[in-house]
Structures are given as structure tokens and as C-alpha cells.
Amino acid sequence: MALPFIKTKAALLAGGIGVKKGIDAKEDFDRAERIGRRAKRNHEDAIESLESEREKTNQSFQDLGRLKVSIFSDQIKYLVDEIKKRKKAKSKMTGFEQMVEELNLPQMEKMVLGSLDIEKGLASGAASGALMGLGAYGSVGMLASASTGTAIASLSGAAATNATLAWLGGGSLAAGGFGMAGGMVVLGGLVAGPAIAITGFVMASKAEEALTKARDYESEVDQAIEKINSMEIVLKGLQANAWEMSMTLTKLAKYFDECKPDVESNEQGAFERLLKCGSALKIVLDTPIMEKNGEGVRNLDGKLKSIVTTSSAGLLKYED
């Protein structure tokens, strides 16, 4: 008569196993959801960090562009005016004509006009693209080819041809639009993140399947974050280049201004110093800080040091 008892015990045991499996399955589903939510949060944090670096880089390019415009409108314009005075007076200074030819006076005059045109658009905000392009690239082929009234449009167009610049100046990643579209070219889709929805984990028919999907998602997110981190390194490099260029231009402009009183009082050798400093200033202004592929120019510090030392014929010392 023990048989019914045995059957009951077996049924209870089977039921217990079923409950255990159900508990295990729920734990796996919960684990899958936690993995997915953690991965999604990590991706969002990485995007937020990248967005912060984008804004910093955008600002550093615009600040550099504004500095370049100021130097063209002030120091380079002063240099052009002084050269024209001496050409008219037929200067007898040794090597004058050769130095002026090397500076390319007609090109500098166009650059001055272009910079003055950009200054007109600064108040309205219409020149932001121009400032970024001028900050990232050298002046040659940009200001030099732009006549009054077209400088802003041409510089904005040049900036838009580079995916990194388009993304940098195109607004936040969350906002979408051309900034996102242009940036995706160079960023390789890293901001989009894995397409699978976290809710898909709990829709899986089996707990094991949900865990597998969650871990696959986590792996995809980790790869996306690696790309984001790589882009952050590029942006920080561009910021460092913008800072290095700004410091060099500021020092050269300061030395140039220190030469002005001596030039105006006709002190011997003063105009020659002004020419050499102006030459160094012009070449540095023409030097890009960003490659066409969107990465920062490597060893910019060394290049600027060489430019300042060579073009000033040793007159100026490059200080770190």
C-alpha cells in the first residue's frame, strides 16, 4: 500500500525540480536584463564624454580661427601697408624685393580682405564654420582664394568637406542632422551603438538564449566604446594642436607688435626685423593643425619650432 505514497513523493520531487528550474530561469532572465542595462548605461556615459570632448574641440578650433582672423586684420595688414609704403618709396634695403616676393604680397592682401570679411560676420554668428575651417587648416587656399563677400561661404564649404569638422560643428550627437551624418563617415558608426533592444532579452523563449543575447550585446557595446575612446584621443590631440598653434601665434604677434615703434621711428634694422617676424607669422598661419583624414598633425610642436627658427633667420627663439 506504499505505492500511492511513492507516487506522491515522486510528484512532489518533480514539482520541486520544476520550481527550481523556474527560479533559475527567472534569475537568468534578470541577469540578462542587468547585463543589458549596464552595457547601455556604459555606452551612454561614453557618448556623453565624447560629446564633451567634441564641444571642447569645436570651441578650440573657433578660438584659433578667431585669433588667426585678428592677426590677419592687425599684424599682417600692418605688414602689407608698410611693404607698400616702401615699395612706393623704392626702398634701398638689401634683399628687400626678394623678401617681399617670398612673402607673396598679392596673396597676403587677399587674405587680409578675407579676414576683414569674416570679422563682419562674427557678430551675426554666420562665420562659425569659417572660423573652424580657418582654425583647422592653413590659410593658403582658403583666405587666399576668397574675395570679399565670399570668404565665409567658401571657408564653410571647405570645413564641410571634412567629416570630422562637419561633425564637430554640426551640433550634439543626440540632435542628429548633418553633424551626425557627416561625422558618421569618419567615426565609422561608433555613436550609433548596437542595434539590439534590451527588451529583446526578456522576449527570448529560453533563459539561456536571453543570457546569450545579453552577452553578445555587451560585447558589441564594449567594441563601440573602444572606438569612442579612440576618437576621444584624436579630439584631445586636436585640442593640444590648437593650443600649441595659439601659443605660437600669440608669441609671434607680441614680438611683431614690439617691432612697430622701432619701425615707425625708422630705427636701423627695425623694418628688417619686422619682415622676418612677419614671414614667420605668415608661414605659421598657413600651417594646418589637422590632417585631411581628421586626425591631428603629428609633431606640430617640432614643425612650428622649425618654421619660427628658419623663417626668422635665427632672429627669433622658439620657447616651449
Residue pairs with C-beta under 8 A, 6 or more apart in sequence:
24 207
25 206
25 207
26 207
27 207
28 207
28 208
28 210
28 211
29 201
29 202
29 207
29 210
31 211
31 214
32 201
32 202
32 204
32 207
32 210
32 211
32 213
32 214
33 198
33 201
33 202
33 214
35 211
35 214
35 215
35 217
35 218
36 198
36 201
36 214
36 217
36 218
37 198
38 218
39 214
39 217
39 218
39 221
39 222
40 198
40 221
42 221
42 225
43 193
43 194
43 221
43 224
43 225
46 224
46 225
46 228
46 229
47 173
47 191
47 193
47 228
49 228
49 232
50 173
50 191
50 228
50 231
50 232
50 235
51 172
51 173
51 174
53 232
53 235
53 236
53 239
54 167
54 168
54 172
54 173
54 235
56 235
56 239
57 168
57 235
57 238
57 239
57 242
58 132
58 168
58 169
60 135
60 238
60 239
60 242
60 243
61 131
61 132
61 135
61 136
61 165
61 168
61 169
61 238
61 242
62 128
62 131
62 132
62 135
63 135
63 242
63 246
64 134
64 135
64 242
64 245
64 246
64 289
65 130
65 131
65 132
65 133
65 134
65 135
66 122
66 131
66 135
67 246
67 249
67 250
68 115
68 134
68 135
68 139
68 249
68 285
69 115
69 118
69 119
69 122
69 131
69 134
71 249
71 253
71 281
71 285
72 111
72 112
72 114
72 115
72 139
72 143
72 285
73 112
73 115
73 116
73 119
74 253
75 253
75 256
75 257
75 278
75 281
76 108
76 111
76 112
76 115
76 278
76 281
76 282
76 285
77 112
78 256
78 260
79 103
79 108
79 256
79 274
79 275
79 278
80 105
80 108
80 109
80 112
82 263
82 271
82 274
83 100
83 103
83 105
83 275
84 105
86 93
86 96
86 271
87 100
93 271
93 272
99 275
99 279
102 279
103 275
103 278
103 279
103 282
107 140
107 144
108 282
110 143
110 144
110 145
110 146
110 147
111 139
111 143
111 144
113 147
113 148
113 151
114 142
114 143
114 144
114 146
114 147
114 148
114 151
115 143
115 151
116 148
117 146
117 148
117 149
117 150
117 151
117 152
118 127
118 130
118 131
118 134
118 151
118 152
118 155
119 127
121 127
121 130
121 152
122 131
126 152
127 152
127 155
128 169
129 152
129 155
129 156
129 159
129 160
129 169
130 151
130 152
130 155
130 156
130 159
132 159
132 165
132 168
132 169
133 142
133 155
133 156
133 158
133 159
133 165
134 142
134 143
134 155
135 242
135 289
136 159
136 162
136 165
136 238
136 288
136 289
136 290
137 158
137 288
137 290
138 285
138 286
138 287
138 288
139 285
139 286
140 286
141 158
142 154
142 155
142 158
143 151
143 155
145 154
146 154
146 155
159 165
159 166
159 169
160 166
160 178
160 182
162 290
162 292
162 294
163 182
163 183
163 184
163 185
163 186
163 187
163 294
164 183
164 186
164 234
164 290
164 294
165 290
165 294
166 178
166 179
166 182
166 183
167 179
167 180
167 182
167 183
167 184
167 186
167 187
168 179
168 183
169 179
170 177
170 178
170 179
170 180
170 181
170 182
170 183
171 177
171 179
171 180
172 179
173 179
173 180
173 183
173 191
180 191
183 191
184 191
184 192
186 293
186 294
187 227
187 231
188 227
190 224
190 227
190 228
190 231
191 228
192 224
193 220
193 221
193 224
194 217
194 220
194 221
194 224
196 213
196 216
196 217
196 220
198 217
200 213
201 210
201 213
201 214
201 217
202 210
204 210
204 213
234 294
234 295
234 296
237 295
237 296
238 289
238 290
238 295
238 296
240 296
241 289
241 290
241 296
241 297
241 300
242 289
244 289
244 300
244 301
244 304
245 284
245 287
245 289
245 300
245 304
248 284
248 304
248 308
248 318
249 281
249 284
249 285
251 319
252 277
252 280
252 281
252 284
252 308
252 316
253 281
255 277
255 316
256 274
256 277
256 278
256 281
259 270
259 273
259 274
259 277
260 274
262 270
262 273
263 270
263 271
263 274
273 315
276 311
276 312
276 313
276 315
276 316
277 312
277 315
277 316
279 311
279 312
280 307
280 308
280 311
280 312
280 316
283 307
283 311
284 304
284 307
284 308
287 300
287 303
287 304
287 307
288 297
289 296
289 297
289 300
290 296
290 297
291 297
297 303
301 320
304 318
305 318
308 316
308 318
309 316
309 317
309 318
